[in-house]
Amino acid sequence: MAAELTAHDLIAKHRPTLDQALEAIRTRAYWSPHPEHPKAYGENGSLDMAAGKAAFDALLGSRLDLGQPGTDDWVGGEVSPYGVELGVSYPHADLDELLPAMKAGQRAWRDAGAETRALVCLEILKRISDRTHEFAHAVMHTSGQAFMMAFQAGGPHAQDRGLEAVAYAYVEQVRTPDTAEWTKPQGKRDPLALTKRFTPVPRGIAMVVGCNTFPTWNGYPGLFASLATGNAVLVKPHPRAVLPLALTVQVARQVLTESGFDPNLVTLAAERPGEGIAKTLATRPEIRIIDYTGSTTFGDWLETNARQAQVYTEKAGVNSVLVHSTDDYKGMLSNLAFSLSLYSGQMCTTPQNLLVPRDGIRTEEGPRSYDEVVADLARAVDGLLGDDARANALLGAIVNPDVKARLEAASGLGEVALASREVANPEFPEAVVRTPVIVKLDGAKPDDEAAYMSECFGPVSFAVAVDSAADAVELLSRTIREKGAMTVGAYTTDEEVEQAVQEVCLEEAAQLSLNLTGGVYVNQTAAFSDFHGSGGNPAANSALTDGAFVANRFRVVEVRREA
């Protein structure tokens, strides 16, 4: 079948966007081609709010036939954290048939070159962007995010991260020229002359292991980094969050077909309940790249056992905020309260340990004792979430029973400074919505250390009393080194303390946010500018997104001949 999207079409439509993305990752300045406001959609073929909701509703109870080979069953069973049974069924694949079919199209995809691959990826992202409202409902009802967060984080922010990966992939592939004329002088003899050709070649089939909480935001970087570097991509979604990634696969297959490529370059691997195919797939020789977001246990297993693959992991960490001093006490409390509350703390970047000197902190309003700081923070969270409608919009729903169990157990770990409360959601009465709990712990007690030195994923924070700023810095360093951290925050007006914290983060490779009191929060990062994780501490072995995240997804093969 003739391609409906020619190379000329793709260049005219998407090359300017690619060039802007390349400039953005160079300057690290703010830029995004994907609107954050819901009202920005509804023109030029995109779905507006009503059409997106209708498209999502039409999916409920349906069979999502992707037309991929090897389908031997239909599987599903997703239930929204808001209590809605999605009832969508997906193709279950015979891997012995699916994986060979995926390899069949790689030669033409490889030979297309870096620019064409990048522009096809941009067309995929554009079509996903046009359906952002539909995707937002899919993310909301699989992750438990509140709608606006699902819209932004699952839509434009995820799309930004995908485009960012494409831009880095393009840069790394074109770093080496396609051809070179090589001449070596030989004195009185004729020079040696060679013509050399350099081709980026893919590693093979890449597998993206999706997560429950951020299926698109965490899934798109690896998916598009691998696809843009010439690899076929098998998407293995989390069993509770299949729909957003299944829709992504559907769009990708459509675009590949229209561009004249094999749609089986992108396929879905949905699974039966309890099947656990990620472990089976991870050690198959066809799988040469793995992107994973999830628990440390399985991430460590992948790094140890998937020896044939290049493995990129984002695992668990213990994120800390050092609270030493501030010249904007109310701003600090407000910023921390929002950070602790957003999506019920179900983010890998949410602060867990608040390191506060037991003698208190300095503020522009005068000194505040440890007890006063913790009590004031508890009041700030209460004030932020006192209205149930606003609380629902910030908290979303608890994503699974394990998070609820950890939340309920946390109150037994120490003195409760802020108790969690149930929040009713009138629109979704079955949703489990809980406000955060803050527990006071003593950094000098071994029993308390067992609690704050372990990740407690969810709306649980520990106010850890430390003897001094120096002790806080030492504890921060040890926590990052032993447990890892996706984020670090610090509040201080003391230059020596600030330098000490910075040195720890440079030494232990952790991303640091200093003195945030406005509308930027420690648990949020911006594509094209901020790095998500560093790849340099136990929380993750890669960063989203840098050159290292894409460069090892392909190799450069040289063919040389005498000129």
Secondary structure, DSSP 8 states (H G I E B T S, - for coil): ---SS-HHHHHHHHHHHHHHHHHHHHH-----SS--SGGG-SSTT---HHHHHHHHHHHTT-B-----TTEEEEEE--B-TTS-B---EEEEE-HHHHHHHHHHTHHHHHHT-HHHHHHHHHHHHHHHHHTHHHHHHHHHHHH---HHHHHHHHTHHHHHHHHHHHHHHHHHHHTS-SEEEEEEEETTEEEEEEEEEEEEEE-SEEEEE--SS-HHHHHHHHHHHHHHTT-EEEEE--TTS-HHHHHHHHHHHHHHHHTTS-GGGEEE-B--TT--HHHHHHTSTTEEEEEEES-HHHHHHHHHH-TTSEEEEE-----EEEE-B-S-HHHHHHHHHHHHHGGGG-STTS--EEEEETT-BB-TT--B-HHHHHHHHHHHHHHHHSSHHHHHHHH----SHHHHHHHHHHTTSSEEEE---B---SS-TT---B--EEEEEETT-HHHHHHHTS---SSEEEEEEES-HHHHHHHHHHHHHHH--S-EEEE-S-HHHHHHHHHHHHHHT--EEE---SS--TT---TTT--B--SSBTTBSS-BTSHHHHHTTEEEEEEEEE-
